[in-house]
């Protein structure tokens, strides 16, 4: 997936490791990242983080990263801290 697409894609099957690799490869072109952690409706115990990533040309891509069963908000916060170090950006997180 590339930040150069004209239409922002929504990816629903990325893994956390795959997203980390993507961030590392695109970080020079990323100006902002936001994150929203929430449970998956109708799937008790399942959670995801939805990311919105803005590139240097103003284009935005959305990424849904499933965290799997039993993952909690604290796990998401710890992972986001690692992504902040990787990207060099502060990543605001909303929950709900």
Secondary structure by P-SEA (a helix, b strand, c coil): cccccccccccccccaaaaaaaaaaccccccbbbbbbbcccccccbbbbbbbbbccccbbbbbbbbccccccaaaaaaaaaaaaaaacbbbbbbcc
